[in-house]
Amino acid sequence: MRGSSLQRFLLLMLIGLVVLVQSHPQPARSQAAEALPPVIVEALPIAGEELMPDDPLTITFDQPMEPGSVKAALSITPTLPEGLRLLNHWPDSRTLQVFAQNGWPRSMAYTLTIGKAARSQDGVPLEEAYSVAVRTLGPLRVGSVNPQPDAANVALSGMQIIVSFNRPILALVLVDELANAPTPIRIAPVLEGSGHWVNSSLYIWTPAGMLPPSTTYTVSITDDLTAADGGTLDAPYSWQFTSAPPSVLAFDALRSDDERVTSPGSAFRIRFTDLITDREAVRKAFSFKDEAGESVAGALIWSKKDQETEVTFQPYFPLAAGTLYTLTLEAGPVAEKQSATFRTASAPTVSRVLYVEKGVPGTFIFSTPIRPETLFGRFSITPDPGPYYLEYENVSGCYQERSSCVALHFTDEKALLKPGVQYTVRLLDGVEDVFGNPGKSAYTTTFTIPNPPTPQPSADDPNAENPGYARPVINGDLMQTGTYNRQTTIPLVIEGNPTVRLSLYRVNAATLSTVRLDNYMHSYSSRGYFNQNGLNDRSTSSYNDE
């Protein structure tokens, strides 16, 4: 009973709720209230890309749009030039393409705006205006060039003309097709050579040979050059550069001895790397002066007209002997100032004598290189010292003045100069320099071999009654020998029956490194010399630096 009563109560409650809900009806939803405002999801070209003349600016919405309202809401700044207008095209209901009639003007920045009045097909407008910035295709421009505009002193060899552009000139092509690509430059005056594209925007042109000197060239970009995207130059482009003037290849004295000394009667030649077209410029830039800075009078003599690469300066009078002269060519006809010095030979005189032991003259040094054969008959020693000879090639101790040095050698080491006797060495006038000019070479010197000291007997000497003496044979302050074989000898001059004690010491590398040695160690296979009997034939000498 109680269960059925509860069920009737719940049923009555449910009926009451239904009646209550129906007595308060909800407002009906409209279709317009349910639609969302349109949104622009993409704009092409993207930022940074240029808008090509015939390409559209493409706007994509997230829902179908009502074209009439979009067209009415569309604006562009700055306005298009007179005669041009925007064209709209809808490939589909969500995509708008905006063209410029007859193509977008070049090198322009535009802002396209779609106002809030643009509506979707559901009639819902944009929540806010939308703007997109685009830049149209710019002109073709030259990025960089080599040589630089107005460059001067451009190298005559190794030069290349290089041009880079701001956009590709060539579309994608095969490597084999690059040879047929257009040549983008013209050169005036005309130069022989060839060019090639390194890539789609870099061109290099190489001359066939050296550039003519002191020539101004104009390089122009061809007017019809067109980039792969259709861009062209908005204005003609050209630049100039000037090739370097010739440089000095060499300065020569036409009468010289191994470039050490020059004959006072010599002429002097300048050799250029290329033809000289302005002789007057060379004349103004040329000078030839002595040590005091005084100019030397003379004439410039040019080579043949079709070979004007050399000019010779001929002094009007012989130059002073033993004098340093400077030849200078200032910048102008050559790119940089260049100069050379020449020292004229002086009359041969003995300027210095190097002595060996006991005051015996060993080496005679002359003031200038000489003809050694002119010593014969002009050199003598009295009284007769026995056999001797004069060495005049590769004289030891005279490395910087080899052909100016003459060394005296006695041929028989056992035939001693007599102690206590005064010897006189005489050199007469007439020794000639290397150019055959005789000098005042007269020179006299004397020397005496002192008597040997009286030997003192030694208690442990087996020959105490006559011990004698011994001395090494040396050259100056040095005796040379070698320990590289068993035949090593130490030459001695011996009198009587002396006892000679020798000691051998080991020298380590550290100690040896502190000993001063000559810069060069020399080995000679033969030497030129003459003796009392005349001039010995010069044989070939071998010279080794170790």
C-alpha positions as CSV (number, residue, x, y, z in Angstrom):
1,M,0.0,0.0,0.0
2,R,2.7,2.3,1.0
3,G,4.8,1.4,-2.2
4,S,2.0,2.3,-4.6
5,S,1.4,5.6,-2.8
6,L,5.1,6.6,-3.4
7,Q,5.0,5.8,-7.0
8,R,1.9,8.0,-7.5
9,F,3.7,10.8,-5.8
10,L,6.8,10.6,-8.0
11,L,4.7,10.5,-11.1
12,L,2.8,13.7,-10.1
13,M,6.1,15.5,-9.5
14,L,7.4,14.6,-13.0
15,I,4.2,15.9,-14.6
16,G,4.6,19.1,-12.7
17,L,8.1,19.7,-13.9
18,V,7.1,19.2,-17.5
19,V,4.3,21.7,-17.2
20,L,6.7,24.2,-15.5
21,V,9.3,24.0,-18.3
22,Q,6.7,24.4,-21.0
23,S,5.3,27.4,-19.3
24,H,8.8,29.3,-19.9
25,P,9.8,28.8,-23.6
26,Q,13.5,29.7,-24.8
27,P,14.2,32.2,-27.7
28,A,15.0,30.6,-31.0
29,R,18.6,30.7,-32.3
30,S,19.3,32.5,-35.6
31,Q,21.6,31.2,-38.3
32,A,23.5,34.5,-38.3
33,A,24.3,34.3,-34.6
34,E,26.0,30.9,-35.1
35,A,28.4,32.0,-37.9
36,L,32.0,33.2,-37.0
37,P,33.7,36.3,-38.6
38,P,36.0,35.5,-41.5
39,V,39.8,35.3,-41.0
40,I,42.7,35.7,-43.6
41,V,44.9,32.7,-43.2
42,E,47.6,33.3,-45.9
43,A,49.0,36.1,-48.2
44,L,51.4,35.5,-51.1
45,P,54.1,36.4,-51.9
46,I,55.5,36.1,-48.4
47,A,57.5,38.8,-46.7
48,G,60.8,39.4,-48.5
49,E,59.8,38.0,-51.8
50,E,59.2,40.3,-54.7
51,L,55.9,40.5,-56.6
52,M,56.6,39.7,-60.3
53,P,54.9,42.1,-62.8
54,D,52.4,39.6,-64.1
55,D,51.9,37.6,-60.8
56,P,48.8,38.1,-58.5
57,L,48.8,39.1,-54.9
58,T,46.9,36.1,-53.4
59,I,44.7,36.4,-50.3
60,T,43.2,33.2,-48.8
61,F,40.2,33.3,-46.3
62,D,39.1,30.6,-43.9
63,Q,35.6,30.5,-45.3
64,P,33.7,31.4,-48.5
65,M,33.4,35.2,-49.1
66,E,31.0,37.5,-50.8
67,P,33.1,38.9,-53.7
68,G,31.2,42.1,-54.1
69,S,31.7,43.2,-50.5
70,V,35.4,42.3,-50.7
71,K,35.9,44.3,-53.9
72,A,34.2,47.3,-52.3
73,A,36.4,47.0,-49.2
74,L,39.7,46.7,-51.2
75,S,42.2,49.6,-51.4
76,I,45.9,50.0,-52.3
77,T,48.4,52.7,-51.3
78,P,50.1,54.4,-53.0
79,T,47.6,54.5,-55.7
80,L,48.4,52.9,-59.0
81,P,49.6,55.1,-61.9
82,E,46.9,56.6,-64.1
83,G,45.7,54.0,-66.6
84,L,46.2,51.1,-64.2
85,R,43.6,49.4,-62.1
86,L,43.3,46.4,-59.8
87,L,41.7,43.2,-61.2
88,N,40.1,40.7,-59.0
89,H,39.9,37.0,-59.7
90,W,38.4,34.3,-57.5
91,P,39.7,30.8,-58.4
92,D,37.4,29.6,-55.6
93,S,35.1,31.1,-53.0
94,R,37.9,31.4,-50.4
95,T,40.8,32.7,-52.6
96,L,41.2,36.2,-53.9
97,Q,43.8,37.0,-56.6
98,V,44.6,40.7,-57.2
99,F,46.3,41.7,-60.4
100,A,47.5,45.0,-61.7
101,Q,46.2,45.8,-65.2
102,N,49.2,45.6,-67.6
103,G,51.5,44.4,-64.8
104,W,52.7,45.7,-61.5
105,P,55.0,48.8,-61.8
106,R,58.6,47.9,-60.9
107,S,60.5,48.8,-57.8
108,M,57.4,49.8,-55.8
109,A,56.3,49.1,-52.3
110,Y,52.5,48.8,-51.9
111,T,50.2,48.2,-49.0
112,L,46.9,46.3,-49.9
113,T,44.1,46.8,-47.3
114,I,40.8,44.9,-47.0
115,G,38.4,46.9,-44.8
116,K,35.9,45.6,-42.2
117,A,33.1,45.8,-44.7
118,A,34.2,42.7,-46.4
119,R,31.7,39.9,-45.5
120,S,31.5,36.2,-45.7
121,Q,28.8,34.4,-47.6
122,D,27.0,34.1,-44.2
123,G,27.0,37.9,-44.0
124,V,29.5,38.1,-41.2
125,P,32.0,41.0,-41.7
126,L,35.7,41.0,-40.8
127,E,36.4,41.9,-37.1
128,E,39.1,44.3,-38.2
129,A,40.7,45.6,-41.3
130,Y,43.6,43.5,-42.8
131,S,46.7,44.9,-44.5
132,V,49.6,43.2,-46.3
133,A,52.8,44.9,-47.6
134,V,54.4,43.8,-50.9
135,R,57.4,45.0,-53.0
136,T,57.3,44.6,-56.7
137,L,60.2,43.4,-58.8
138,G,63.2,45.7,-58.6
139,P,65.7,46.5,-61.4
140,L,68.7,44.5,-62.2
141,R,71.8,46.0,-60.5
142,V,75.5,45.5,-60.5
143,G,76.6,44.2,-57.1
144,S,80.4,44.7,-57.3
145,V,83.1,45.0,-60.0
146,N,86.9,44.4,-60.3
147,P,89.0,46.4,-60.9
148,Q,87.4,49.0,-58.7
149,P,85.9,52.1,-60.5
150,D,88.6,54.6,-61.3
151,A,91.4,52.2,-60.1
152,A,94.9,53.3,-61.2
153,N,98.1,51.3,-61.7
154,V,96.2,48.1,-62.4
155,A,98.6,45.2,-62.8
156,L,99.6,44.5,-66.4
157,S,99.5,40.8,-65.9
158,G,97.1,38.6,-63.9
159,M,94.3,41.1,-64.0
160,Q,90.7,39.9,-64.4
161,I,87.5,41.8,-64.9
162,I,84.8,40.5,-62.5
163,V,81.2,41.5,-62.3
164,S,78.5,40.3,-59.9
165,F,74.8,41.0,-60.1
166,N,72.1,41.3,-57.5
167,R,69.9,38.6,-59.1
168,P,70.5,35.6,-61.3
169,I,71.1,36.3,-65.0
170,L,71.0,32.7,-66.1
171,A,68.2,30.3,-65.4
172,L,69.2,26.8,-64.4
173,V,71.4,25.5,-67.3
174,L,73.8,22.6,-67.8
175,V,77.5,23.3,-67.4
176,D,78.0,22.7,-71.1
177,E,75.5,25.4,-71.9
178,L,77.4,28.1,-70.0
179,A,79.7,28.7,-73.0
180,N,76.7,29.9,-75.0
181,A,75.5,32.3,-72.2
182,P,75.4,36.0,-73.1
183,T,78.4,38.2,-72.6
184,P,77.3,41.0,-70.2
185,I,80.1,43.5,-70.8
186,R,81.8,45.6,-73.5
187,I,85.4,46.9,-73.1
188,A,86.8,49.9,-74.8
189,P,89.4,50.1,-76.2
190,V,89.0,46.5,-77.4
191,L,91.0,43.9,-75.6
192,E,91.5,40.3,-76.7
193,G,90.4,37.8,-74.1
194,S,87.6,35.5,-73.0
195,G,85.0,35.3,-70.3
196,H,82.8,32.8,-68.5
197,W,80.0,32.6,-66.0
198,V,81.1,31.2,-62.7
199,N,77.5,30.9,-61.6
200,S,74.2,32.4,-62.5
201,S,75.1,35.9,-61.3
202,L,79.0,36.1,-61.4
203,Y,81.0,36.7,-64.6
204,I,84.8,36.8,-65.0
205,W,86.7,38.0,-68.1
206,T,90.4,37.3,-68.6
207,P,92.7,39.1,-71.0
208,A,94.6,37.0,-73.5
209,G,97.9,38.6,-72.5
210,M,99.4,41.5,-70.6
211,L,97.6,44.8,-70.6
212,P,99.1,47.7,-72.6
213,P,100.6,50.1,-70.0
214,S,99.2,53.5,-69.1
215,T,95.8,52.8,-70.8
216,T,92.4,53.8,-69.5
217,Y,89.7,51.2,-70.2
218,T,85.9,51.7,-70.0
219,V,83.8,48.6,-69.2
220,S,80.0,48.8,-69.8
221,I,77.1,46.5,-69.0
222,T,75.2,45.6,-72.2
223,D,71.9,47.4,-72.5
224,D,69.9,44.3,-73.4
225,L,71.1,42.3,-70.4
226,T,68.0,40.7,-68.7
227,A,67.9,38.7,-65.5
228,A,66.3,35.3,-65.4
229,D,63.3,36.8,-63.6
230,G,62.9,39.5,-66.3
231,G,64.6,42.3,-64.4
232,T,66.6,44.9,-66.4
233,L,68.9,47.7,-65.6
234,D,67.1,50.9,-64.7
235,A,70.0,53.0,-66.0
236,P,73.2,52.3,-68.0
237,Y,76.2,51.2,-66.0
238,S,79.9,51.6,-66.8
239,W,83.1,52.2,-65.0
240,Q,86.8,52.9,-65.8
241,F,90.2,51.7,-64.7
242,T,93.8,52.5,-65.8
243,S,96.6,50.0,-66.3
244,A,99.9,50.6,-64.6
245,P,102.8,52.3,-66.4
246,P,105.8,50.1,-67.3
247,S,108.2,49.2,-64.5
248,V,112.0,49.0,-64.6
249,L,113.2,45.5,-65.5
250,A,116.8,46.2,-64.8
251,F,119.5,49.0,-64.5
252,D,122.7,48.0,-66.2
253,A,126.2,49.5,-66.5
254,L,127.4,48.5,-70.0
255,R,131.0,48.2,-68.8
256,S,131.2,46.6,-65.4
257,D,132.9,43.7,-63.6
258,D,130.3,41.3,-62.0
259,E,128.4,44.4,-60.8
260,R,131.1,45.2,-58.3
261,V,132.8,48.1,-60.1
262,T,132.0,50.1,-63.2
263,S,134.3,51.6,-65.8
264,P,134.5,55.4,-65.6
265,G,133.8,55.3,-69.4
266,S,130.7,53.2,-69.1
267,A,127.2,54.1,-70.3
268,F,124.1,53.0,-68.3
269,R,121.0,51.3,-69.6
270,I,117.4,51.1,-68.3
271,R,115.3,48.2,-69.5
272,F,111.5,48.5,-69.1
273,T,108.9,45.8,-68.9
274,D,107.0,47.3,-71.8
275,L,107.0,49.9,-74.5
276,I,107.5,53.5,-73.5
277,T,105.1,55.9,-75.2
278,D,106.1,59.1,-73.4
279,R,109.8,59.8,-73.8
280,E,109.5,63.3,-72.4
281,A,108.1,61.9,-69.1
282,V,111.1,59.6,-68.8
283,R,113.5,62.5,-69.5
284,K,111.9,64.6,-66.7
285,A,111.9,61.7,-64.2
286,F,115.6,60.7,-64.9
287,S,118.6,61.8,-62.9
288,F,122.2,60.6,-62.6
289,K,124.2,62.1,-59.7
290,D,127.5,61.7,-57.9
291,E,128.1,61.3,-54.2
292,A,127.8,65.1,-53.7
293,G,124.4,65.2,-55.4
294,E,125.7,66.9,-58.5
295,S,124.0,65.9,-61.7
296,V,126.1,64.3,-64.5
297,A,125.6,65.8,-67.9
298,G,124.8,63.3,-70.7
299,A,122.3,62.1,-73.3
300,L,119.4,59.7,-73.2
301,I,119.6,57.4,-76.3
302,W,116.5,55.4,-77.2
303,S,116.4,52.0,-78.8
304,K,114.7,51.4,-82.1
305,K,111.3,53.0,-82.5
306,D,109.5,49.6,-82.7
307,Q,111.4,48.4,-79.6
308,E,111.2,51.4,-77.2
309,T,111.7,49.2,-74.1
310,E,115.3,50.4,-73.5
311,V,117.0,53.8,-73.0
312,T,120.8,54.3,-72.5
313,F,122.4,57.2,-70.6
314,Q,125.7,58.2,-72.1
315,P,127.7,60.7,-69.9
316,Y,129.4,63.4,-72.0
317,F,132.7,62.9,-70.1
318,P,134.3,60.0,-68.3
319,L,133.2,59.6,-64.7
320,A,135.4,60.2,-61.7
321,A,137.3,57.1,-60.6
322,G,136.4,55.5,-57.3
323,T,133.1,57.3,-57.0
324,L,129.6,56.2,-56.2
325,Y,126.9,57.3,-58.6
326,T,123.1,57.0,-58.3
327,L,120.7,56.6,-61.2
328,T,117.1,57.4,-60.3
329,L,113.8,57.3,-62.2
330,E,111.0,59.1,-60.4
331,A,107.4,57.8,-60.4
332,G,105.4,58.9,-63.4
333,P,106.7,57.0,-66.4
334,V,106.9,54.1,-64.0
335,A,104.5,53.2,-61.1
336,E,107.0,53.8,-58.3
337,K,110.3,55.5,-57.9
338,Q,113.3,53.2,-58.6
339,S,117.0,53.7,-58.4
340,A,120.4,51.9,-58.6
341,T,123.9,52.7,-57.5
342,F,127.2,52.1,-59.4
343,R,130.8,52.5,-58.1
344,T,133.5,53.4,-60.7
345,A,136.8,51.6,-60.5
346,S,139.7,53.4,-59.0
347,A,143.3,53.3,-60.0
348,P,144.8,50.1,-58.5
349,T,146.8,50.7,-55.3
350,V,147.7,48.4,-52.4
351,S,145.2,49.4,-49.7
352,R,146.1,46.9,-47.0
353,V,148.5,44.0,-46.2
354,L,147.6,41.0,-44.1
355,Y,150.7,39.6,-42.4
356,V,151.4,36.0,-41.3
357,E,153.8,34.9,-38.6
358,K,157.0,36.8,-37.9
359,G,155.8,39.8,-39.9
360,V,156.0,38.0,-43.2
361,P,153.5,39.6,-45.7
362,G,150.8,37.1,-46.6
363,T,148.0,38.8,-48.6
364,F,148.0,42.1,-50.5
365,I,144.6,43.7,-50.9
366,F,144.1,46.1,-53.7
367,S,141.7,49.1,-53.8
368,T,139.9,47.7,-56.8
369,P,139.6,44.4,-58.8
370,I,142.7,44.0,-60.9
371,R,144.0,42.0,-63.8
372,P,146.3,39.5,-62.0
373,E,148.4,38.9,-65.1
374,T,149.7,42.5,-64.9
375,L,151.5,41.6,-61.7
376,F,154.0,39.5,-63.6
377,G,157.3,41.4,-63.9
378,R,156.2,44.0,-61.3
379,F,156.5,41.9,-58.1
380,S,159.9,41.0,-56.6
381,I,161.5,39.9,-53.3
382,T,165.2,40.6,-52.6
383,P,167.4,38.9,-51.6
384,D,166.1,35.7,-53.2
385,P,163.9,33.9,-50.6
386,G,163.7,30.7,-52.7
387,P,160.7,29.4,-54.7
388,Y,157.4,31.3,-54.1
389,Y,154.2,31.9,-56.0
390,L,151.3,34.4,-55.9
391,E,147.7,33.2,-55.6
392,Y,145.0,35.4,-57.0
393,E,141.8,33.3,-57.0
394,N,139.7,32.4,-54.0
395,V,142.2,33.8,-51.5
396,S,141.5,32.6,-48.0
397,G,140.5,35.4,-45.6
398,C,139.5,37.7,-48.5
399,Y,135.9,36.4,-49.2
400,Q,134.4,39.8,-49.9
401,E,137.2,41.0,-52.1
402,R,138.4,37.8,-53.8
403,S,139.6,39.2,-57.1
404,S,141.2,42.2,-55.3
405,C,143.5,40.0,-53.2
406,V,146.8,38.4,-54.0
407,A,148.4,35.9,-51.5
408,L,152.1,35.2,-51.3
409,H,153.1,31.6,-50.7
410,F,156.5,30.0,-50.4
411,T,156.5,26.7,-52.2
412,D,159.1,24.8,-50.1
413,E,158.2,24.7,-46.4
414,K,161.6,23.2,-45.6
415,A,163.5,26.0,-47.3
416,L,163.3,28.5,-44.5
417,L,163.7,32.2,-44.8
418,K,167.0,33.0,-43.2
419,P,166.7,34.4,-39.7
420,G,168.3,37.8,-39.3
421,V,168.1,38.7,-43.0
422,Q,166.0,41.7,-44.1
423,Y,163.8,40.9,-47.1
424,T,162.3,43.6,-49.3
425,V,159.1,43.1,-51.2
426,R,158.5,45.5,-54.1
427,L,155.5,46.1,-56.4
428,L,156.0,48.5,-59.4
429,D,153.5,50.8,-61.0
430,G,151.4,49.6,-63.9
431,V,149.1,47.0,-62.3
432,E,145.9,47.3,-64.3
433,D,142.2,47.3,-63.1
434,V,139.8,44.9,-64.8
435,F,139.1,47.5,-67.5
436,G,142.8,47.8,-68.4
437,N,143.5,51.1,-66.7
438,P,147.0,51.2,-65.1
439,G,147.3,52.6,-61.6
440,K,150.0,53.9,-59.3
441,S,150.6,50.6,-57.7
442,A,154.1,51.0,-56.4
443,Y,154.5,49.5,-53.0
444,T,157.4,48.5,-50.8
445,T,157.6,46.6,-47.5
446,T,160.3,44.9,-45.6
447,F,160.4,42.0,-43.1
448,T,163.0,40.2,-41.2
449,I,162.8,36.7,-39.7
450,P,164.1,37.0,-36.1
451,N,166.7,34.6,-34.8
452,P,165.2,31.6,-33.0
453,P,165.5,31.7,-29.2
454,T,168.4,29.9,-27.7
455,P,167.1,26.5,-26.5
456,Q,167.4,25.7,-22.8
457,P,168.6,22.2,-22.1
458,S,166.1,20.0,-20.2
459,A,167.1,17.5,-17.6
460,D,164.8,14.8,-19.0
461,D,165.7,15.6,-22.7
462,P,167.9,12.7,-24.1
463,N,169.5,15.3,-26.5
464,A,170.0,17.9,-23.9
465,E,173.4,18.9,-25.4
466,N,171.6,20.0,-28.6
467,P,167.8,19.9,-28.2
468,G,167.0,22.2,-31.2
469,Y,163.5,23.6,-31.6
470,A,160.3,23.0,-33.5
471,R,157.4,25.3,-34.5
472,P,154.2,24.6,-36.4
473,V,153.6,25.8,-39.9
474,I,150.7,28.2,-39.7
475,N,148.8,30.7,-41.8
476,G,148.3,33.8,-39.8
477,D,147.1,32.7,-36.4
478,L,145.6,29.4,-37.6
479,M,146.9,26.0,-38.3
480,Q,144.4,23.7,-40.0
481,T,144.5,19.9,-40.0
482,G,141.9,17.1,-40.0
483,T,141.3,14.0,-37.9
484,Y,139.0,12.2,-40.3
485,N,141.6,9.7,-41.5
486,R,144.9,8.1,-40.3
487,Q,147.0,10.1,-42.7
488,T,146.4,13.3,-40.6
489,T,149.6,15.4,-40.5
490,I,150.7,18.4,-38.5
491,P,153.5,20.2,-40.5
492,L,156.4,21.4,-38.3
493,V,159.6,23.3,-39.0
494,I,162.3,21.5,-37.0
495,E,165.9,22.4,-36.3
496,G,168.2,20.1,-34.3
497,N,166.7,17.2,-32.5
498,P,163.8,18.6,-30.5
499,T,161.3,16.6,-28.5
500,V,157.7,17.4,-29.6
501,R,154.8,16.5,-27.3
502,L,151.3,16.6,-28.7
503,S,148.1,16.5,-26.7
504,L,144.7,15.6,-28.1
505,Y,141.6,17.1,-26.4
506,R,137.9,16.3,-26.8
507,V,135.7,19.4,-27.4
508,N,132.0,19.0,-26.8
509,A,129.3,20.7,-28.9
510,A,128.5,23.3,-26.2
511,T,132.1,24.5,-26.1
512,L,132.5,24.4,-29.9
513,S,129.4,26.6,-30.3
514,T,131.2,29.5,-28.5
515,V,134.1,29.4,-30.9
516,R,133.8,32.1,-33.7
517,L,134.4,30.6,-37.1
518,D,134.2,32.2,-40.6
519,N,130.8,32.1,-42.2
520,Y,132.1,29.8,-44.9
521,M,134.4,26.8,-45.0
522,H,135.9,26.4,-48.5
523,S,137.4,23.6,-50.5
524,Y,139.4,24.3,-53.7
525,S,140.5,21.8,-56.3
526,S,142.9,24.2,-58.0
527,R,144.1,27.8,-57.8
528,G,145.3,30.3,-60.2
529,Y,148.8,31.6,-59.5
530,F,152.1,32.6,-61.0
531,N,155.7,32.4,-59.8
532,Q,159.1,33.7,-60.9
533,N,158.7,31.7,-64.1
534,G,155.6,33.4,-65.3
535,L,151.8,33.1,-65.3
536,N,150.3,29.7,-64.6
537,D,147.2,28.7,-66.7
538,R,144.0,29.1,-64.7
539,S,142.3,25.9,-64.1
540,T,138.7,25.4,-63.1
541,S,138.2,25.8,-59.4
542,S,135.5,23.9,-57.4
543,Y,134.0,25.9,-54.6
544,N,131.8,24.3,-51.9
545,D,130.0,26.0,-49.0
546,E,129.6,23.7,-46.1
